[in-house]
């Protein structure tokens, strides 16, 4: 976190994958196409005042490369850290809905990390 904040303060760009499985103590259970463990790092970085841009690469058919897509958040990211993490989840969900066959559904984001508390019955 410190190195990312320092880079932002120097006016540099940073990138991260906000839908990765967080380690114990680095995430919360929030909705994301069902209840999923969500990292809070991306939400905490929005506190720096840096511009948030969502970027993703769409694989082109036949191995023809990628189409890089960029966009601003659909809504302003605000509220406390958990509220902003939920907003980021909804932004990622919107991107996934645009091209669900390109999203990697089978990775560790959908598993409970060792030592993490169990997800609540219902999340918001």
N, C-alpha and C positions, 0 to 999 in steps of 0.2 A: 504494500500500500504506500509506504513512504517514498519509494523510488518512483511510483506512478504520479504521486502528488507533486514531487519535485520536478518531474518532467513537465507536468501541466503548468506549474508556476514559471517554468522557463519558456513557456509558449510552444512546447512540443506536443505532438499528437501521441496519444497512447491508444492501444486497442486491446480488447479482451473479449472473451467469449462468455457472455453473461448467463448462458444456459448450461454451464458445466456443473458437475456435481461438486458441491462445496464440502470441505472437510468439517469435522466436528468443531463447532464454535464459529464457523464462518458462514452459516446459512440458517434459513428458517423454512418451515413448511408453508408453502403457498400454492394456490391453484395455478396449474399450467397443464391444460388438457388432461386434468385430473390432479390429485394432490401430489406435488413434487417438491423435493428439497431444492431451495433456491438460494444462490449465493447473494450476499449483501454488498459485495465489493463494488459492483457497478453502481448501485444506488448510493453508496457512500461517496464515490467519486463525483457524482452529480453535485455534491455540496461544494465543490471547488469553484463552481461557476463556469466550468468549461462547457463548450458547446457539445451536445450529444448528437451523434449521427449513427444511425443504424446502417450497417453495410453487410451485404451478403453476396455470394457468387453463385449464379445459376449455371449448372453444368449444361453445356450445349450437347445436342445429340451427335452421335458419331465421332466422339472425341475431338470435336471442333473447338474446344476451349471453354471459356466461361464468359458470362455477361455479368460484369460487376454492377451492382445496384446500391445506391445510397439514398437515404431519406432521413429527414428530421423526424422526431417523435410525432405521432398523430395528435397527442395532447401534451400539454406542459407537464413535466415531471415535478411533482411537488408533494408536500406532506413529510412525514417522518421517514426514516430509512426503510421501514417495512412497507409503508404505503408506496414509496418510490420503487422498491423491488417488485411489488405487485404490478405496478404500472409498466415496468420493463418487461415482466412476464407477458402482459397483454400485448405489448408491442411485438415481442418475439412470436407469440401465437398468431398475430396478424400476418407476419412474414411467412410463417409456416403454412397458413391457410392459402397463401398465394401459390404455393407450389409444394404441397405436402409430400409428394414422392421424392423430393430432394432432401428431406430432413432425415437425419440419422436417428431413428426411433429406438434402437436397441442398445444404447450405451448406458453408462453408469448413472446418469441423471435420474433414471427411473428405479434406482435401487436405494435402500436405506444404508447409509455409511456405517461402518462398524463404530459402535460407541454413541451413535446419534439417538436421540429420543425418538420414540415411535411417532408417526404422523398423527395429527388429531383426526377424529372421526369426520369432521367437516371443516374445511378451510375457507377463508374469504379472501 
